[in-house]
Amino acid sequence: MMVEPWLLDSVAEYNQSSLNNRDGYSAFVLLPIRHLENILKWAFEALPDEILIGFDPEQSKPISQEMNDLLCGSEHQPELFAGQVFLIGEPHLVNRGDSFSVHHVPEEWVDDLFSNDRGSRGARFTHWMHTHPNCVAIPSAADADAAQYTQGVDMILGIEFSPEGPLPWFEDAEGFRRPLKTEIEEKKGWGSWRSRNRKPVLGRAPTGHFIHGLELIAFHRTGVGINVFLVDDDGNPHGLGPDY
């Protein structure tokens, strides 16, 4: 599967930031880039709703000790969450809805054996991600509550896009933000986008929406941040070079 060049360019900058700041995290996860691209497609198809994605660890793809030594920081905790030693596996679109209902897993995804112990997300997945359409990737109170039952990590994908429809861009929230790309070059022929109130474009969604920004965070149910590296199917972080 070919990943869009604009997304690969953004991923390279994000991974470099993850590497530079690894000492500030207790652990990391490896998320394949093609999963992120699929999730972006699903997110735009579901607008104006948020979507909830479930993942399990890819048991056939353990993270090597060499990779672990390169990517972990000085505060690394080796057994912080379930699935920590494996790549994140295939994404599953579990639900769509508003910021509250999106966390309530439909009956067909619920694992009855454990549902009473897993809160609103009484389901079988280890890791979770949900989207914030035209909103920063900072956990809300509902997000934090839902994460209390997560055995792995929770991730949030914030997407800034236009046309906005009923979802104007919202960033009035406190928290640490992780943009995929911090500076977006103005395309030739645009003139001054600021003078025309026009934002630079990072990429284009299959639905035709213009993507102006992406943010991605991960966190553990205790509230600590988890570092994220976006990787190819073999688990190699894109854009870091051979020796990191």
C-alpha positions in Angstrom: 0.0 0.0 0.0 1.4 3.4 -1.0 1.2 6.1 1.6 0.5 9.7 0.4 3.8 11.7 0.2 2.4 14.6 2.3 1.7 12.1 5.1 5.1 10.6 4.9 6.7 14.0 5.1 4.6 14.9 8.2 5.4 11.5 9.8 9.2 12.1 9.4 9.0 15.4 11.4 6.7 13.8 14.0 9.1 10.9 14.5 12.1 13.2 14.9 10.2 15.1 17.6 9.4 11.8 19.3 13.1 10.8 19.3 14.3 14.2 20.5 11.9 14.1 23.4 12.0 10.5 24.4 13.4 11.2 27.8 10.1 12.8 28.7 8.1 9.6 28.3 7.6 6.5 30.4 7.1 4.2 27.4 6.5 4.2 23.6 4.3 2.5 21.0 4.9 1.7 17.4 1.9 2.5 15.1 2.2 1.5 11.4 1.7 4.5 9.1 -0.7 2.6 6.8 -3.0 2.2 9.9 -3.0 6.0 10.4 -3.9 6.5 6.7 -6.8 4.1 6.9 -8.1 5.8 10.1 -7.9 9.2 8.4 -10.1 7.9 5.6 -12.6 6.4 8.0 -12.6 9.7 10.0 -13.6 11.8 7.1 -16.2 9.4 5.9 -17.8 9.5 9.4 -18.0 13.3 9.7 -19.3 15.1 11.7 -19.0 12.2 14.2 -15.9 11.0 16.0 -14.8 7.4 15.5 -13.5 4.8 17.9 -10.8 2.4 16.8 -9.7 -0.8 18.5 -6.3 -2.5 18.2 -4.6 -5.6 19.5 -0.9 -6.1 19.6 0.7 -7.8 16.5 1.9 -10.9 18.3 4.0 -11.9 15.3 6.0 -8.7 15.4 7.8 -8.2 18.7 9.9 -5.0 19.2 13.5 -6.0 19.1 15.8 -5.2 22.0 17.9 -3.0 19.7 14.9 -1.0 18.7 13.8 -0.7 22.3 17.2 0.6 23.3 17.2 3.2 20.5 13.7 4.6 21.2 13.2 4.3 25.0 14.0 7.3 27.2 15.7 7.6 30.5 12.4 7.2 32.5 11.4 4.1 30.6 9.1 1.6 32.4 9.3 -1.8 30.7 6.0 -3.3 32.0 3.7 -0.3 32.1 0.9 -1.6 29.9 -0.4 -4.7 28.0 1.1 -5.2 24.5 4.0 -2.9 25.2 6.6 -5.2 23.5 4.7 -5.6 20.2 3.8 -3.4 17.2 0.2 -2.2 17.2 -1.9 -4.5 15.0 -4.7 -3.9 12.5 -7.2 -1.2 13.3 -10.9 -2.0 13.7 -13.6 0.6 13.3 -15.8 0.0 16.4 -18.1 3.0 16.8 -19.0 6.5 15.7 -20.8 9.2 17.6 -20.3 12.4 19.6 -17.7 12.9 22.3 -19.7 10.9 24.9 -21.5 8.2 22.9 -18.4 7.3 20.8 -16.9 5.5 23.8 -19.9 3.2 24.3 -19.0 0.1 22.3 -21.8 -1.5 20.3 -23.0 -4.9 21.5 -21.4 -6.9 18.6 -18.0 -5.8 19.8 -18.5 -6.6 23.4 -16.7 -9.5 25.0 -19.4 -10.8 27.4 -16.8 -12.5 29.6 -15.2 -9.3 30.7 -17.8 -6.6 29.9 -18.7 -6.0 33.6 -15.0 -5.1 34.3 -14.3 -2.9 31.3 -16.7 0.0 31.7 -18.3 1.7 28.7 -15.7 0.0 26.5 -16.6 -3.5 27.6 -14.8 -4.9 24.5 -11.9 -7.1 23.6 -9.3 -4.7 22.3 -6.0 -3.8 24.1 -5.4 -0.3 22.6 -7.9 2.4 21.6 -7.9 5.5 19.4 -10.6 8.0 18.8 -10.7 11.1 16.6 -11.3 14.8 17.4 -12.7 16.4 14.3 -11.6 20.0 14.1 -10.4 19.8 17.7 -7.0 19.5 19.3 -5.8 16.1 20.5 -6.2 16.7 24.2 -8.2 14.3 26.4 -11.6 15.5 27.7 -13.1 14.3 30.9 -15.1 11.6 29.0 -11.8 10.5 27.3 -10.0 10.2 30.6 -12.9 8.2 32.2 -13.1 5.8 29.3 -9.3 5.2 29.5 -9.5 3.9 33.0 -10.4 0.4 31.6 -7.8 0.4 28.8 -5.2 -2.4 29.3 -2.9 -0.9 26.7 -2.8 2.8 25.6 -5.3 5.4 24.5 -4.6 7.5 21.5 -6.3 10.7 20.2 -6.1 11.9 16.6 -6.9 15.6 16.2 -7.8 16.7 12.6 -8.0 20.3 11.5 -9.8 20.5 8.1 -12.1 22.6 5.8 -14.8 23.0 4.8 -15.6 23.0 8.5 -19.4 22.3 8.2 -20.9 22.3 11.7 -17.4 21.8 13.3 -15.4 25.0 13.5 -11.8 24.6 14.7 -11.6 24.4 18.5 -8.3 24.7 20.4 -9.4 26.3 23.7 -8.1 23.4 25.8 -5.1 23.1 28.1 -2.6 20.3 27.5 0.5 19.2 25.7 0.0 19.0 21.9 1.8 16.8 19.4 1.4 18.1 15.8 2.5 15.8 13.0 4.0 18.8 11.2 4.7 22.1 12.9 5.3 24.3 9.9 3.4 24.1 6.6 5.0 25.7 3.6 2.8 28.0 1.6 2.2 26.7 -1.9 3.2 28.8 -4.9 0.4 30.8 -6.4 -1.5 31.1 -3.1 -0.3 34.6 -2.3 -0.6 35.6 1.4 -3.0 33.1 3.0 -3.1 35.2 6.1 -4.4 38.2 4.3 -7.2 36.2 2.8 -7.9 34.2 6.0 -6.9 31.0 4.2 -4.9 28.4 6.0 -2.0 26.4 4.5 -2.9 22.9 3.4 -1.1 19.8 4.7 -2.9 17.3 2.5 -6.2 16.3 0.9 -8.6 13.7 2.2 -10.4 11.2 -0.1 -13.6 13.1 0.6 -12.2 16.3 -0.9 -11.6 18.0 2.5 -8.5 20.1 2.9 -6.4 18.9 5.9 -4.7 21.8 7.6 -3.2 20.0 10.6 -3.0 16.7 12.4 -2.2 16.0 16.1 -1.5 12.6 17.6 -1.0 11.7 21.3 -1.1 8.6 23.4 -1.5 8.2 27.1 -1.8 5.6 29.8 -4.8 5.3 32.1 -2.7 6.7 35.0 -2.4 9.9 33.0 1.3 9.7 31.9 2.1 10.4 28.3 3.2 7.6 26.0 5.6 8.4 23.1 4.5 7.4 19.6 6.6 6.4 16.6 5.0 5.9 13.2 6.6 3.0 11.4 6.6 0.9 8.3 5.1 -2.6 8.3 8.5 -4.0 9.6 8.5 -1.6 12.6 11.1 0.9 11.4 10.3 4.5 12.2 10.0 6.5 9.0 12.4 9.4 8.4 15.0 8.7 11.2 17.8 7.3 9.1 19.8 4.1 9.7 21.4 5.0 13.0 18.8 7.4 14.5 
